[in-house]
């Protein structure tokens, strides 16, 4: 990439993606058209709160914590089916989710890779089998307290969360190369 073509951005991971990773990825995958180079389209954070069926305050706490982690307001998810054994009815709020795009997405990925994941005890990396066949990768986090935004003293119960990284790629190989170059510990 020529010096005058370098993109000047404020976000570290986004800047690295456009200036370093994109050219390397095009060379590695043998892509000539710059619009075919895979990129991260969105990141979806999901937190299931099963106890919300008995106590609605638990859902409010989860929404607040997920909003702090994401840097964007979380919305509640509602049950699609009634499950009598879990005392859940259709339309009952049972979880929280956030969809991140653009600068907030790159900022979250940067915090996840460089700050949160190194704080996990006995972490050996994520499985390579969590791709869905269309270039999207899902991972689970057991403790939401690994993020520095969450105040450990105010947490009454440690919750897990799902993170889905959606890419523009249609195959797992290109998405794997992209996530590897972003320094996501896979494999």
Buried (B, 14 or more C-beta within 10 A) or exposed (E): EEEEEEEEBEBEBBBBBBBEBBBEBBEEBEBEEEEEBBBBBBBBBBBBBEBBBEEEEBBBBBBBBBBBBBBBEBBBBEBEEEEEEEEBBEEBBBBBBBBBBEBBBBBBBBBBBEEBBEEEEEEEEBEEEBBEEEBBBBBEBEBBBBBEBBEEEEBEEEBEBBBBBBBBBEBBEBBBBBBBBBBBBBE
